[in-house]
C-alpha cells in the first residue's frame, strides 16, 4: 500500500513540476488532462457511473474480486464504445492495478499495468513531458509489480525506461527520477551479485 501511495504522490509531484515549468515559461498545463481522463469524468457518464460506483463501494468494503469484476465491465464498455486503445480506459486500468497491487496480487496487477503502458506508450515519446511522465509512472508501477512477482529482468527493463523518461522530462535530480533509480537499483542484477 505504501508503494502505491508513494507512486501516486510522485506522479502528482511530477505533474506539479511540469505545471511550474510551464508557468515559468509563460504557458500552462491544461486543467483537464486530455491524455488520461480522470475517473471523475467517467463518473459523469450515465452508462459507466453505476458500474464505477459499484466498483468503488466494493473496494471500500474490501471486496476486491467484486470491484475488479465491475471494473472489467466498465473497461469492456469503454472499449466497445471508443475502441481497444481508448484513453478513457486509463483511470480504470490504474484503479484495477492499484487494487490488485495493494492486495498483493502482483501477477494479476501486471495485466492492467501492461495495458496502461501500451496505451500511454502510443501517446508518449513525442517530447510531450506530461505524457512521458504519465508513461514513466505506469512503467514504475509495472516494474515494481514485476519485481514483486519475481520477474527481475522485466522489472529492470520497465524501471530503466521509467528512469529515462523521468530524467528527460523532469531532470536527473527530481524526486520521481531518484525514486525510479532506487527501484531499479533494488532489482538490478549488479546488486544481486554483490
N, C-alpha and C positions, 0 to 999 in steps of 0.2 A: 504494500500500500504506500509506503514511504517513497518508493522509487517513482510510482505513477504520479504522486503529488509533486515530487521534485521535477519530473519531466514536464508536467503541465505548467508548473511555475516557471521553468526555464523557457518554455515556449512563449509564455506571457512576457517574460523579461526580454526575450529576443525581439518580439513584436514591438515592445515599448522602445527598444533601442532603435529599431527601424523608424518608428514614428518620430523620435527625437532627431534622427539624422535627416529625415525628410523635412521637418520643420526648420532645422538649421539651414537647409538648402533652399528654403522659401516655398516648399511644397507641403504636401500632407499625405498621409496614408488614409485611404477611404475608410469611413466607419463601417460600412457594410463590406465584409470580406468576400469578394466575388469568387475567390479561388477555393474557399472552404465554407460553404454555407453553414450558418450556425444551427444548432438544434432548435433555438427559438424560432428561426424562420420556418423550419419544418413543422413546428407546433402550430403555425398559422394555417397549415394545410388541413382542410376538413376530413380528407380521407386518411391521412397519416397520423394526425394528432391523437385519436383514440388509441391507436396501437403503440405510439411512443409513450403516451401517458401510462398505459398499462405496463409497459416495459419498465418505466421509471418506478412505478409502485412496487412491482415485483423486486426490482433491485433494492429498493429501500427496505423491503420485508425480508431480504436475504434469499429470495427465491431466484437464484442466478439462472437456473435452467429455464425457468419460465420467462425471465427477462430476455435471455438470448433468443428464445423461440419467437417472442414478439418482435425483437429487433430484426430477426431474419425475415419475418413477414413484411416489415417496413422496407427493408432493403430490396426485397423482391418487387414490391410495388413501385419503388423508385426506379429500379432497372427496367421494369415494364413500361413505365411512363417516359423515362428520359434516356434509356439505353444503358448498356453494360458498363460504360466508363463515366457515368454521370457524377459530377462533382457533389451532388446532393447526398450521395452515399457516405461521404467522408465523416460527418458527425456520428452517423450510425455505426460505421466501422470502428471509429475511435472509441465509442462508448462500449461496444461489444468487446473490443480488445482490452479495455480497462477493466471491465467486469471479470473477464477470464483471467487476466494477469493477476489481479488482486486476489482472486480465488486460488491462485497457484496452479492454474490450468494453462501452463505455458505453451504446450503443444497446440492447444486449441486457439490460444491468443495469436499465434503466428499467422493463421489464415486471414483474419481480418486486417492484421498489420501489413501482410504482404499485398493484399488487395489495395489498401490505402497507399502504400508505396508505389504501386503500379499506377494508380490514378493520379497521385500527386506528381509522380515522375513524368507523366505525359504532359504536365503543365509547367514543370520546372526546367531549369537549365538555360533559360534564355536571358540570364542576367537579372531577372526579377528577384530581388533579395527576399521579399515576403514569401514568394512561392518556394524559394530554395530553403528558407528557414522552416517552413511547414514540412517540406520533404525531409529535411535533416531531423526534425523532431520525430517523424514517423520512423525513420531509419534508426534513431537512437532507441526507441521503444522496441522495435523489431530485433535489434541487436541484443538488447537485454533479455528479451523473451527467448531468443535462440540460445543465449548463454545459459540461462536457467534450465533450458531443455537439453543441455549438453552438446549443442552444435557450436563448438568454439570457432570453427572455420567460417561458418555462416555468420556468426556474431561478429567476428573480426572484419569481414567484408562489409557488413551493414554499418558497423561503427566507424570504419575507415572513411566510408563515403559521408557519414554524418559529420565527422570532423572536418573533412574537406569543404563541405557546404557551409557549415557554421563559420569556419575560418574565412572563407571567401565573402560571406555575407555580413558577418559581424566583427571579424577581426580575430587574430590569434589569441588575444588576452581576454576575450569576452567570456563571461561565466558559462554560457552554453557550450562554447568551444572547449573550455577547460574540462567541463563535466563529461563531454563526449570523449575527450582524450583519456580521462581517468577510467571510464568504462572500457575503452579499447585496451588500455594497459592491463586491466583486470582479466582480459580474455586472451591477450596476445601470447603466441607460442614462446616468445623470448622470456616472458615472465615465468612460464611453466618450467622452462629449462633451468632457471636459477634456483 
